[in-house]
Structures are given as structure tokens and as C-alpha cells.
Amino acid sequence: MSDPEIRRAAPDDIPAIVAMLADDPLGAQRESPDDLTPYTAAFQRLASDPNQHLMVAVRDGRVVGTLQLTIVPGLSRRGALRSVIEGVRVHRDERGSGLGTRFIEWAVDESRRQGCQLVQLTSDASRTDAHRFYERLGFTASHLGFKLQL
């Protein structure tokens, strides 16, 4: 098995990304892989924003992982930059291969390179396996998150 390449997502990657987003019980309820129109528009917004890094992992020519890294400027923490990791998915065939660890390590390294002082992420309360994974990588469950559907 070859090492995966981590690169910026391209428009041709959208179907594979959406398929991974939809490939779990939560994503199956909120994603629509049959209509890529809203995803294409979102991709264009992301691609035009220098603080957005929609990434894919590619192994042997196939997209096998995705994540979004957002760089967020702010005033708190003495004007520190922070990054937010979200939309992390690893193709079901790749789970347990170490790809997730390599992907998150890439995001942390890129956050450092961008000058961030903090990396944060959220994970749905039901994703207990993911929580253990992130804790194993050094993340701590230090905050309680809230969402408001609009």
C-alpha cells in the first residue's frame, strides 16, 4: 500500500468527498450525494477564501479521506490565530490504516506553519470512537459546544 498524498481538493474530488460525508448514520441524514449542486457552490466559496483549506488524502489515485482546516483570526489570546478542523472523514476501506492519524497530524503541522496558537475541533456527542481517537492524538475535551439550527 502506497503512502497517501495529502493535497488541496479539486472540483473533480467533490463526488468522493460527499460520498464520505454521507457514509455514516449522521451524514446519511443530512447529505445528498445525488445532487452535487450545493456542494459545487460551497466548493467555489471555499476555494476563493485563503483561510479555508479543503484537503483530500489520495492513495493509488483514489480519494480516501477529507478534512477542512479553517484559519481563524481573533482578538482573544492576545490576537492569536487559531485553526478549526472539521469534516474529517476517512473512507471505510482505510479505517484503521493510520490515515486518520496522519491526516490530523498534517492539520496540526499546517496550523503551526500558519502561526496558529490553538487547534480546535468539535465532534458530535454520539461519535465516541472519534472522541477516543482525538484524545489519543492529544486533544482534550475542554469545552462544551452548542449549535443553533437556522
HUJO-V853922 format. One record per pair of residues at least 6 apart in sequence whose C-alpha atoms are under 8 Angstrom apart, sorted by sequence separation. I is the first residue (numbers start at 1). GAP is how many residues later the second one is. D is the distance in whole Angstrom. If there is no record, write none. Layout:
I|GAP|D ; I|GAP|D
This chain:
21|6|6 ; 22|6|5 ; 46|6|6 ; 47|6|8 ; 57|6|6 ; 58|6|6 ; 73|6|7 ; 74|6|6 ; 111|6|8 ; 134|6|8 ; 135|6|8 ; 21|7|8 ; 22|7|8 ; 46|7|7 ; 47|7|8 ; 56|7|6 ; 57|7|6 ; 58|7|7 ; 73|7|7 ; 74|7|6 ; 123|7|7 ; 22|8|7 ; 46|8|7 ; 56|8|7 ; 57|8|5 ; 73|8|5 ; 74|8|8 ; 111|8|7 ; 123|8|7 ; 22|9|5 ; 56|9|5 ; 57|9|6 ; 72|9|6 ; 73|9|7 ; 90|9|7 ; 21|10|7 ; 22|10|7 ; 56|10|4 ; 71|10|7 ; 72|10|5 ; 90|10|6 ; 22|11|7 ; 55|11|6 ; 56|11|7 ; 71|11|6 ; 72|11|6 ; 89|11|8 ; 108|11|7 ; 54|12|7 ; 55|12|5 ; 71|12|4 ; 72|12|7 ; 18|13|7 ; 54|13|6 ; 55|13|6 ; 70|13|5 ; 71|13|7 ; 18|14|8 ; 19|14|6 ; 54|14|4 ; 55|14|8 ; 69|14|7 ; 70|14|5 ; 18|15|6 ; 53|15|6 ; 54|15|6 ; 69|15|6 ; 70|15|7 ; 52|16|7 ; 53|16|5 ; 68|16|8 ; 69|16|5 ; 52|17|6 ; 53|17|6 ; 68|17|6 ; 69|17|7 ; 15|18|7 ; 52|18|5 ; 67|18|7 ; 68|18|5 ; 51|19|6 ; 52|19|7 ; 67|19|6 ; 68|19|6 ; 51|20|5 ; 67|20|5 ; 68|20|7 ; 15|21|7 ; 18|21|8 ; 51|21|7 ; 66|21|7 ; 67|21|4 ; 14|22|8 ; 66|22|6 ; 67|22|6 ; 85|22|7 ; 65|23|8 ; 66|23|5 ; 122|23|7 ; 65|24|5 ; 66|24|7 ; 14|25|7 ; 65|25|4 ; 14|26|7 ; 64|26|6 ; 65|26|6 ; 64|27|5 ; 83|28|6 ; 11|29|7 ; 14|29|8 ; 82|29|8 ; 64|30|7 ; 11|32|7 ; 83|33|6 ; 65|34|8 ; 81|34|7 ; 82|34|5 ; 85|34|7 ; 65|35|8 ; 81|35|5 ; 82|35|6 ; 83|35|6 ; 84|35|6 ; 85|35|6 ; 86|35|6 ; 67|36|8 ; 80|36|7 ; 81|36|6 ; 82|36|5 ; 83|36|5 ; 84|36|5 ; 85|36|5 ; 86|36|7 ; 101|36|8 ; 80|37|6 ; 81|37|7 ; 82|37|6 ; 83|37|6 ; 84|37|5 ; 85|37|8 ; 69|38|7 ; 82|38|7 ; 17|39|8 ; 71|40|8 ; 71|43|8 ; 8|45|7 ; 9|45|6 ; 20|45|8 ; 71|45|8 ; 8|46|6 ; 9|46|5 ; 17|46|8 ; 57|46|8 ; 8|47|4 ; 9|47|5 ; 16|47|6 ; 7|48|6 ; 8|48|6 ; 17|48|8 ; 6|49|7 ; 7|49|6 ; 17|49|6 ; 6|50|6 ; 7|50|7 ; 13|50|7 ; 6|51|4 ; 7|51|8 ; 5|52|5 ; 6|52|6 ; 4|53|6 ; 5|53|5 ; 4|54|5 ; 5|54|6 ; 4|55|4 ; 3|56|7 ; 4|56|8 ; 2|57|7 ; 2|58|7 ; 21|66|7 ; 21|68|7 ; 20|69|6 ; 20|70|7 ; 20|71|6 ; 4|95|8 ; 6|97|8
